[in-house]
Amino acid sequence: MTDLPVDLDKHRGMAAQKATDLRRALADVEANIREVRVREADLENRMMTVPAASWPEAAVKARHLLNLYAASLPAEDTRHRALVAALLDDFARLSGES
């Protein structure tokens, strides 16, 4: 008997190995999504509790809300998508961003 771990991946067939790799990748993606949701909730809580001290800070909050709104729009709603894009461009132009 040996104390070294056995690499079971070497003993699987190609199809089983691909399935295992896909399950591992999916688990990583799901963990990342959960982490992003927690971080986004933290950001939004801070945005709600700390008032903006300037117009640029208020614009940051507005950008976030506009991005959430745009993400919820159906793909065929090009008019509202264009309006959101134009407003985000205005924010960038007026704040001196390129």
N, C-alpha and C positions, 0 to 999 in steps of 0.2 A: 504494500500500500504506500502511496505517495501523499505528501502534504500539498502538492501543487494542485490548483484548481483545474478542472477539465474544461476546455473550451468547447462547449456543446455546439457552437455555431459551425465548427469544422465538420461535425458529424451530420448536419442537416443536408437535405437535398437543396438544389438551387431554388425551387419554388418555395419551399419552407423558409429558406433564408431570406428571400425577397419579402415574404409575408411578415417575417419577424422584423425586418428593417422598416417596413411600412408602419407596423404597429409602434415601433420605437419612435419613428419620426412624428407620427400622429400624437403620441403622448407628449413629445417635446413641444409641439405646436400648441396643444391644449394647455400645457403648463404656462407657456409664454402668453397666451391669450388671457388666462386667469390673472397673471401678473400685471399685464397692461390694464385690465379692468380695475384692479385694485389701485394702481397708480393713477388712473384717470379719475376714479372716485375721489381719491385724496386731493388731486388738483382741483376738481370741481367744488369740493368742500371748502378748500382755501379760497377759491374765487368767490364763493357765496359769503364767506365770513369776513373777508378783508376787502374793504371798499377801495376802489381805484383812487390813486392819489393824483392821477393826471389823465389827460385824454389818451395818450399812448397806452397806458395801462388799461383803460376802458376798452380801447380798440382790440387789445389782446383777448379780452373776454368776449367781445363781439365776434372776433374771428373764430374763436372756438365754437360759439353757438352757430355761426353760419356754416361751419364745416359739418357740424352735427346735422343741421337742417339739410344741407346739400346731400349728405350721405343717405338721408331718408327719402329723397326724391326718387320717383320712378325714372328709369332711363329715358323714357320718351318725353319727359317734362324738360325739354331743352330751353324753354323760355325762362323758367325759374333758375335753372342751372347757369344760364348766361348772366342773369341778373346777379346771382351770388358771386360769380367770377368777376363781374364788373365792379362790384362793391369791394371785394377783396383787393382788386387792382387799385381802386381808389385809396384804400387804406395804405397800401404799400407806397403809392405815389406821394400821398400827403405826409407820410411819416418819413420820407426821404430814403426809403428802401428802393433797391433796384429790382 
